[in-house]
C-alpha cells in the first residue's frame, strides 16, 4: 500500500492578502449508473438519467465530485466528464484513474476542477487488517490547491486527501461486521497518511452512529487525534427516526420499483466526514457549510417532495427523485491562498458571495477590496427586467428582502467602476 506523507507548511505570506479559494465537495450514490450488471431494470431511459444527472450537477457546481455505484467500464468516467460535467460552457473537469477489484461490478470515481486543484496521487484499500479482501475497494485521492503564488519564496499550498467508500449494505450482523472491518482499515490508512486535511465520503450504509463501523471513524481509540467529525453533529440512531429528518439521504421513493428502494426518507446512509484540521482550520483548509441536497425535512417516511421542496428548485427536486434513491451531500470549504499572481479583477471576483438558493433575505457578503469600494448592485429577472437596484458603500454586507418575489432564477450584477460581474441566484 502506498504511503503518502505530505508536509503542510504554514503560509508565511498569506496574511498579507487574506485570500481564500472556495472548494465545494459533492458525494453521490448514482444507483447502478452505466453498469451492465445491475440486479434490476431502470425505470428511466439512459438519456433521461443522463439529463437528470446533468441537471443536478449544473445546479450544484462542485469542484470535487465523488461518486459511488458507477459501472466498471473504463470509458464511463470519460463519458460522464464529456457529457455531464464539461458541458454548457464548463470545461474545467478532469478525472482520476479508474480502480476496481474482481469482487464488485460497482466502483467509485472522483472528478475535480483542474483550474483550482491538482491530483497528485491516488491509492486504494482492498484488504482489512487481517489481509482479507473487503467487499468493494475504498479509494483515496490526494490533491493540492493550485495557489497562483507557488514558486515564490515562502509560498506553499494546501493539501487534501479524500477517501470514497461504498460500504456493505444490509442490516444483518454479518453486514455490520463487513462494514466494521472496512472502516478499521480506513483509519489505519489515515493514521499512516502523514498530513491533516482528510475527508471520508460515500454511502456508508450504517443505521446508527453507535454501529462499530461508524465508531471506528468518529471515535478511533487507537489514535483519537485522527478521529473524523460529522460536520453538522447529527449523531444518533438515524433509521426511522423523525428527529433526523433533515439529514436523511435515503430513500427518495416511498415504494420500491425498478432499481429504487422503497420506504421513503428515513435513513442517513450518505456522509462527508472531516478531520479535526478541517473543522478547526488548522492546516489551511476550513469547513464552512454542509448540506443534504434536496432534503427540506418535510419528506420523512415519504417520497422526496418535488413540487414544493423548499431546499431546491422543483426541477432539481424532480431530477433527484428520478435519478437515484439516495440524495447527494455537499460540503463547502475555504482554502487559504497567497493572493500572489491574482489580478485585481480576480480579487474582486473572490471578494463577494451570497446565500443560494434564497428563502427570505438575500445576503450579499463583501470582503477585502469590494468592502472598501462604492458598489452598484442590480438584480434582473430572466426577461432582463431590473427588479432591484441599490448602492453599497464601505459595508461588508448588503441584505435584500425577497419574500414577495416570484420563485425562480435571477441574475445579480455587482459593479465597481469599470468592473462588473454577474452571477445566478435561485429564489425559492
Backbone torsions as a table, in degrees:
resi	resn	phi	psi	omega
1	UNK	NA	130.2	178.5
2	UNK	-65.8	132.5	175.8
3	UNK	-111.5	117.9	-179.4
4	UNK	-106.0	123.4	177.5
5	UNK	-117.7	120.3	-175.6
6	UNK	-124.9	125.2	176.6
7	UNK	-85.9	124.0	177.7
8	UNK	-99.1	111.5	-175.2
9	UNK	-85.9	155.6	171.1
10	UNK	-69.4	151.2	-172.4
11	UNK	-98.9	95.3	-171.4
12	UNK	-59.8	-40.9	-172.9
13	UNK	-96.7	-2.3	-172.7
14	UNK	-65.7	-31.8	-178.7
15	UNK	-64.7	-19.8	180.0
16	UNK	-69.8	-27.7	-172.9
17	UNK	-117.8	-31.3	178.1
18	UNK	62.7	33.5	-176.6
19	UNK	-90.9	152.9	174.5
20	UNK	-134.4	155.1	174.5
21	UNK	-114.5	122.9	178.5
22	UNK	-76.5	134.5	178.5
23	UNK	-133.9	120.2	178.1
24	UNK	-105.5	129.4	179.1
25	UNK	-110.6	131.5	178.1
26	UNK	-126.3	133.4	175.1
27	UNK	-120.3	137.0	-173.0
28	UNK	-150.9	131.6	170.2
29	UNK	-85.0	116.1	-171.0
30	UNK	-87.4	3.0	174.9
31	UNK	52.3	77.5	175.0
32	UNK	53.4	50.5	-175.2
33	UNK	-87.1	123.8	177.6
34	UNK	57.5	37.5	174.6
35	UNK	-110.8	141.5	-179.4
36	UNK	-91.6	1.2	-174.0
37	UNK	-126.0	28.2	178.1
38	UNK	-65.1	140.0	179.6
39	UNK	-82.1	29.6	-176.0
40	UNK	-160.0	172.7	177.8
41	UNK	-116.5	124.4	-178.8
42	UNK	-65.7	141.0	178.5
43	UNK	-85.1	-7.9	176.9
44	UNK	-113.1	149.2	177.0
45	UNK	-71.0	165.2	177.6
46	UNK	-59.4	-42.4	179.4
47	UNK	-63.6	-42.5	178.9
48	UNK	-63.1	-42.7	179.5
49	UNK	-65.2	-41.6	177.3
50	UNK	-59.3	-44.3	-179.5
51	UNK	-66.2	-37.0	177.2
52	UNK	-62.2	-47.8	-179.1
53	UNK	-65.6	-39.3	178.1
54	UNK	-61.0	-40.7	179.3
55	UNK	-64.7	-41.3	-179.9
56	UNK	-66.8	-46.2	-178.5
57	UNK	-66.7	-40.1	178.1
58	UNK	-60.5	-40.2	179.3
59	UNK	-67.8	-42.7	-174.4
60	UNK	-79.0	-32.6	-179.5
61	UNK	48.0	62.4	-179.0
62	UNK	-76.0	159.3	168.8
63	UNK	-99.7	-27.8	172.0
64	UNK	-129.2	123.0	179.1
65	UNK	-120.5	115.8	177.1
66	UNK	-114.1	141.3	-173.7
67	UNK	-132.2	152.6	171.8
68	UNK	-123.8	163.1	-179.4
69	UNK	61.3	46.2	171.3
70	UNK	-99.9	140.2	176.7
71	UNK	-61.9	155.6	-170.5
72	UNK	-79.8	-10.8	-177.6
73	UNK	-56.8	131.0	-175.6
74	UNK	-62.6	-22.4	-178.3
75	UNK	-78.0	-19.5	-173.6
76	UNK	-57.3	-48.0	179.3
77	UNK	-61.3	-33.4	178.4
78	UNK	-69.2	-41.0	179.4
79	UNK	-64.4	-43.3	179.0
80	UNK	-63.4	-40.8	179.7
81	UNK	-63.2	-39.3	-176.1
82	UNK	-80.3	-37.5	-170.8
83	UNK	-103.5	-18.1	-175.8
84	UNK	-115.0	-42.3	-171.4
85	UNK	-94.6	-56.3	-177.1
86	UNK	-89.1	68.7	-178.8
87	UNK	-135.5	165.5	174.3
88	UNK	54.0	44.6	176.7
89	UNK	89.9	-9.3	176.8
90	UNK	-87.7	132.3	178.7
91	UNK	-143.7	21.9	-172.9
92	UNK	-100.8	2.0	-177.1
93	UNK	-84.1	137.6	171.6
94	UNK	-128.3	161.9	-175.9
95	UNK	-119.2	160.8	170.7
96	UNK	-82.0	174.5	175.7
97	UNK	-77.8	151.0	178.7
98	UNK	-75.1	146.1	173.1
99	UNK	-137.0	154.0	-176.1
100	UNK	-164.3	161.7	165.8
101	UNK	-134.6	173.0	-173.3
102	UNK	-78.3	-2.8	-174.9
103	UNK	-86.3	-12.0	-173.5
104	UNK	-145.8	148.4	174.0
105	UNK	-96.6	9.3	-179.2
106	UNK	-122.8	140.4	-177.0
107	UNK	-133.4	169.1	172.6
108	UNK	-97.8	165.1	174.9
109	UNK	-157.9	154.9	175.2
110	UNK	-131.0	134.0	169.2
111	UNK	-120.0	150.1	-174.7
112	UNK	-145.3	156.7	178.0
113	UNK	-80.0	105.2	-175.1
114	UNK	-72.6	-12.6	174.1
115	UNK	-72.8	-27.3	-178.1
116	UNK	-106.3	-27.9	-168.7
117	UNK	-133.5	155.9	172.1
118	UNK	-128.1	138.2	176.0
119	UNK	-91.0	121.0	-176.0
120	UNK	-107.6	-5.8	178.9
121	UNK	172.4	163.0	175.0
122	UNK	-150.7	160.3	-174.1
123	UNK	-150.8	169.0	176.9
124	UNK	-144.7	150.1	176.0
125	UNK	-104.7	120.6	-178.9
126	UNK	-113.7	-19.5	-172.9
127	UNK	-123.9	150.2	172.2
128	UNK	-81.4	-173.5	-175.5
129	UNK	-69.2	-13.9	176.5
130	UNK	-101.7	15.5	179.3
131	UNK	63.1	28.6	174.4
132	UNK	-98.2	134.2	-178.3
133	UNK	-59.4	138.9	172.3
134	UNK	-87.9	167.6	-172.6
135	UNK	-61.1	-49.7	178.0
136	UNK	-133.2	145.8	179.2
137	UNK	-62.0	150.0	173.2
138	UNK	-111.0	123.8	-174.3
139	UNK	-98.6	141.4	172.4
140	UNK	-122.0	133.4	-178.7
141	UNK	-121.1	139.1	-175.3
142	UNK	-120.6	121.2	-174.8
143	UNK	-129.5	162.6	169.2
144	UNK	-134.8	157.5	-179.6
145	UNK	-82.6	133.0	-179.2
146	UNK	-81.1	80.9	175.3
147	UNK	-72.4	126.1	-178.5
148	UNK	-67.7	-12.1	178.2
149	UNK	-86.5	-2.8	179.7
150	UNK	-57.4	136.1	-175.8
151	UNK	102.9	-17.5	174.9
152	UNK	-85.9	148.6	-178.7
153	UNK	-57.7	134.8	175.5
154	UNK	81.6	1.5	-177.0
155	UNK	-105.5	122.4	172.6
156	UNK	-118.6	-170.3	-177.1
157	UNK	-130.8	-179.9	-179.3
158	UNK	-104.1	132.5	178.1
159	UNK	-106.8	150.6	179.6
160	UNK	-144.1	133.2	170.1
161	UNK	-114.7	137.2	178.3
162	UNK	-131.3	124.0	175.2
163	UNK	-95.1	144.4	-177.7
164	UNK	-130.6	126.5	-173.7
165	UNK	-136.8	149.4	168.1
166	UNK	-126.8	92.5	-173.7
167	UNK	-76.4	164.7	-176.2
168	UNK	-57.3	130.8	177.3
169	UNK	-84.7	160.7	176.1
170	UNK	114.8	154.4	-176.7
171	UNK	-112.7	19.3	175.7
172	UNK	-82.6	164.3	177.9
173	UNK	-64.3	-33.2	178.2
174	UNK	-67.1	-39.0	177.4
175	UNK	-64.4	-44.4	179.6
176	UNK	-62.4	-36.7	178.6
177	UNK	-64.8	-39.8	177.1
178	UNK	-60.9	-42.8	179.2
179	UNK	-66.1	-39.8	179.2
180	UNK	-58.7	-48.9	-178.7
181	UNK	-63.2	-36.3	-178.6
182	UNK	-67.1	-45.3	-176.6
183	UNK	-76.4	-24.2	170.0
184	UNK	-59.0	-43.6	179.4
185	UNK	-67.0	-35.2	177.9
186	UNK	-61.1	-46.7	-175.9
187	UNK	-69.4	-34.8	174.6
188	UNK	-63.3	-40.1	178.9
189	UNK	-62.1	-47.5	-179.6
190	UNK	-62.2	-38.0	-179.6
191	UNK	-61.7	-33.0	-179.3
192	UNK	-92.2	2.9	-173.8
193	UNK	-70.6	-43.9	173.6
194	UNK	95.0	6.0	171.0
195	UNK	-144.8	174.0	-160.3
196	UNK	-101.1	-29.2	-175.2
197	UNK	-84.6	102.3	-174.6
198	UNK	-133.7	134.7	169.6
199	UNK	-119.3	148.8	172.9
200	UNK	-133.1	120.3	-168.6
201	UNK	-131.0	160.8	172.2
202	UNK	138.2	-166.4	177.7
203	UNK	-97.0	104.1	-174.2
204	UNK	-88.7	-17.9	178.4
205	UNK	57.4	29.7	177.5
206	UNK	-94.7	149.9	-176.8
207	UNK	-103.3	-18.2	-176.6
208	UNK	-153.2	150.4	176.8
209	UNK	-67.8	-18.1	179.4
210	UNK	-80.1	-10.4	179.5
211	UNK	-61.5	141.2	-175.1
212	UNK	-54.9	-39.7	-178.4
213	UNK	-60.6	-41.1	-179.1
214	UNK	-76.3	-37.6	177.7
215	UNK	-62.6	-34.3	175.1
216	UNK	-55.4	-36.0	-174.9
217	UNK	-80.6	-42.5	-171.9
218	UNK	-101.3	-9.0	-179.0
219	UNK	-144.8	64.8	-172.9
220	UNK	-79.7	104.2	-172.4
221	UNK	-65.4	-33.8	-176.4
222	UNK	-65.2	-30.6	179.2
223	UNK	-157.2	83.7	-175.5
224	UNK	-55.2	-24.6	-175.5
225	UNK	-67.1	-19.4	-179.8
226	UNK	-103.5	6.5	177.3
227	UNK	-57.9	146.6	-179.1
228	UNK	-93.3	167.4	-174.6
229	UNK	-127.6	142.5	166.8
230	UNK	-81.2	113.3	-173.3
231	UNK	-58.1	-31.3	-178.4
232	UNK	-97.7	1.7	175.1
233	UNK	51.3	47.2	177.7
234	UNK	-108.8	72.9	-176.8
235	UNK	-102.4	142.7	179.8
236	UNK	160.7	-158.9	176.7
237	UNK	-94.4	99.9	-170.6
238	UNK	-77.5	-31.4	-172.5
239	UNK	-61.8	123.1	174.4
240	UNK	54.3	40.4	-177.4
241	UNK	-126.3	112.0	-175.9
242	UNK	-66.0	-17.9	177.8
243	UNK	-63.7	-19.1	-178.6
244	UNK	-113.1	26.1	-177.0
245	UNK	-60.1	-28.8	-177.2
246	UNK	-79.6	-8.1	179.2
247	UNK	-121.1	1.7	177.5
248	UNK	-64.8	138.3	-177.7
249	UNK	-117.9	-3.6	-174.5
250	UNK	-153.9	134.2	10.0
251	UNK	-116.1	147.8	179.5
252	UNK	-71.2	-10.2	-178.1
253	UNK	-119.7	138.2	177.4
254	UNK	-79.6	-25.4	179.3
255	UNK	-122.6	141.5	179.1
256	UNK	-75.0	152.1	178.4
257	UNK	176.6	141.2	-174.1
258	UNK	61.2	-126.1	177.4
259	UNK	-97.0	2.8	-176.1
260	UNK	-83.9	132.7	167.3
261	UNK	-77.7	149.0	179.0
262	UNK	-98.7	-166.0	176.3
263	UNK	104.0	-15.5	179.6
264	UNK	77.7	-177.8	-176.6
265	UNK	-76.7	98.2	-177.3
266	UNK	-151.3	13.6	177.7
267	UNK	-137.2	147.1	173.1
268	UNK	-111.9	94.1	-178.2
269	UNK	-101.2	-22.7	-168.2
270	UNK	-109.5	134.7	-171.5
271	UNK	-144.3	156.5	156.5
272	UNK	-128.6	109.4	177.6
273	UNK	-96.2	153.3	-173.9
274	UNK	-132.6	148.3	177.7
275	UNK	-72.8	164.0	178.1
276	UNK	-56.3	-38.4	-177.0
277	UNK	-60.3	-37.3	179.6
278	UNK	-75.3	-43.4	179.7
279	UNK	-62.7	-39.5	-175.1
280	UNK	-99.1	-1.1	178.1
281	UNK	54.7	56.9	180.0
282	UNK	-107.3	-3.4	-178.9
283	UNK	-136.2	34.9	172.5
284	UNK	85.1	1.9	-178.8
285	UNK	-133.4	121.8	-172.6
286	UNK	-119.1	136.3	172.9
287	UNK	-76.9	133.6	178.0
288	UNK	-122.7	-28.6	-177.0
289	UNK	-160.1	149.4	177.6
290	UNK	-136.7	143.4	-173.9
291	UNK	-151.4	135.3	167.0
292	UNK	-93.1	106.2	-166.7
293	UNK	-70.3	123.8	179.9
294	UNK	90.0	-5.4	-177.0
295	UNK	-93.4	105.1	178.3
296	UNK	-101.8	6.0	178.3
297	UNK	81.9	-2.6	-175.6
298	UNK	-100.4	9.3	-175.7
299	UNK	-117.2	22.3	-177.0
300	UNK	-56.7	128.1	-179.3
301	UNK	59.2	18.7	177.5
302	UNK	-132.4	172.5	173.4
303	UNK	-64.1	154.0	178.5
304	UNK	-58.4	131.4	177.1
305	UNK	-68.1	130.2	-178.3
306	UNK	-114.5	-44.9	-175.1
307	UNK	-73.6	-31.7	-177.6
308	UNK	-128.4	34.3	177.3
309	UNK	-68.1	127.1	-176.4
310	UNK	-92.5	-0.1	179.8
311	UNK	-98.3	-33.4	-178.0
312	UNK	-137.0	159.0	174.5
313	UNK	-59.7	155.5	-175.2
314	UNK	-60.8	-34.6	179.7
315	UNK	-65.1	-38.5	177.7
316	UNK	-71.4	-40.9	177.7
317	UNK	-59.7	-40.4	178.2
318	UNK	-64.6	-41.2	177.8
319	UNK	-64.0	-41.3	177.2
320	UNK	-61.7	-41.0	-179.2
321	UNK	-65.6	-43.9	-173.5
322	UNK	-82.5	-25.0	-171.7
323	UNK	-81.9	-45.6	-172.6
324	UNK	-146.3	159.4	173.9
325	UNK	-88.5	4.5	173.0
326	UNK	-112.0	157.0	169.0
327	UNK	-101.2	146.9	173.5
328	UNK	-73.6	156.2	171.3
329	UNK	-120.2	146.4	-179.2
330	UNK	-130.8	150.0	175.2
331	UNK	-132.9	133.4	177.8
332	UNK	-105.5	134.9	-177.2
333	UNK	-126.5	158.6	170.9
334	UNK	-125.2	123.6	177.4
335	UNK	-101.4	133.8	175.9
336	UNK	-71.6	130.4	176.8
337	UNK	-130.9	161.4	-171.4
338	UNK	-74.9	-32.5	-173.1
339	UNK	87.3	-11.4	179.0
340	UNK	-69.1	134.5	179.0
341	UNK	85.0	-0.5	179.6
342	UNK	-92.2	129.1	-179.8
343	UNK	-72.5	165.9	177.8
344	UNK	-59.9	-37.8	178.3
345	UNK	-62.9	-43.8	179.2
346	UNK	-66.8	-35.5	176.5
347	UNK	-61.8	-41.7	179.0
348	UNK	-66.6	-40.4	179.1
349	UNK	-59.9	-35.7	-177.9
350	UNK	-87.8	2.0	-173.2
351	UNK	-103.6	8.5	174.8
352	UNK	-141.5	146.6	-179.0
353	UNK	-152.5	169.1	-179.3
354	UNK	-157.9	160.8	176.8
355	UNK	-72.9	135.3	-177.2
356	UNK	-154.6	118.7	7.4
357	UNK	-76.0	169.9	-175.7
358	UNK	-110.8	130.3	170.0
359	UNK	-132.5	106.4	-174.4
360	UNK	104.8	-113.5	-177.6
361	UNK	-97.8	139.0	169.6
362	UNK	-87.5	122.7	-177.2
363	UNK	-114.5	110.4	179.1
364	UNK	-96.5	118.7	179.8
365	UNK	-97.4	133.1	-177.3
366	UNK	-121.2	131.0	-177.3
367	UNK	-129.0	166.3	170.0
368	UNK	48.9	-122.5	-170.4
369	UNK	-63.9	-38.2	-177.2
370	UNK	-73.5	-26.8	179.4
371	UNK	-70.1	-11.4	-178.4
372	UNK	-108.8	5.5	-177.2
373	UNK	-113.0	163.1	172.5
374	UNK	-85.4	119.1	-175.6
375	UNK	-112.7	145.5	168.4
376	UNK	-106.9	126.1	-178.6
377	UNK	-114.1	121.8	177.3
378	UNK	-123.8	144.8	174.5
379	UNK	-128.0	132.2	-177.8
380	UNK	-122.4	149.4	170.8
381	UNK	-85.4	-179.8	-174.9
382	UNK	-72.5	-10.9	175.3
383	UNK	-89.8	2.7	178.8
384	UNK	84.0	6.7	178.9
385	UNK	-82.6	132.4	178.7
386	UNK	-77.3	123.9	-179.1
387	UNK	-107.5	-8.4	179.7
388	UNK	-158.3	141.1	174.3
389	UNK	-148.8	137.2	178.5
390	UNK	-161.4	163.0	174.3
391	UNK	-107.4	145.1	178.2
392	UNK	-129.8	123.6	-176.7
393	UNK	-128.5	120.1	173.8
394	UNK	53.1	42.5	177.4
395	UNK	-126.9	147.4	-179.6
396	UNK	-88.6	-11.6	-177.2
397	UNK	-146.7	141.7	175.6
398	UNK	-129.0	121.8	-174.4
399	UNK	-112.0	134.8	-177.9
400	UNK	-129.1	125.6	177.8
401	UNK	-78.2	124.4	-176.1
402	UNK	-120.5	12.1	-174.0
403	UNK	-58.5	-32.3	-175.5
404	UNK	-92.9	-1.2	-178.7
405	UNK	-76.1	151.2	173.4
406	UNK	-67.0	144.4	176.1
407	UNK	-66.3	143.6	177.7
408	UNK	148.7	-165.7	-175.3
409	UNK	-97.0	133.9	177.4
410	UNK	-129.6	165.8	178.4
411	UNK	-118.0	125.4	175.9
412	UNK	-98.7	127.4	175.2
413	UNK	-115.9	125.9	174.3
414	UNK	-112.5	127.0	-174.8
415	UNK	-127.2	132.9	174.4
416	UNK	-134.1	104.0	-176.8
417	UNK	62.0	-124.4	-179.2
418	UNK	-86.9	-3.3	-179.5
419	UNK	-98.1	139.8	176.0
420	UNK	-151.1	149.7	175.1
421	UNK	-142.4	142.9	-179.2
422	UNK	-123.2	133.9	178.4
423	UNK	-132.8	159.3	179.1
424	UNK	-87.4	147.4	173.4
425	UNK	-141.5	143.6	179.3
426	UNK	-106.7	126.3	175.7
427	UNK	-103.2	123.3	-178.7
428	UNK	-88.3	NA	NA
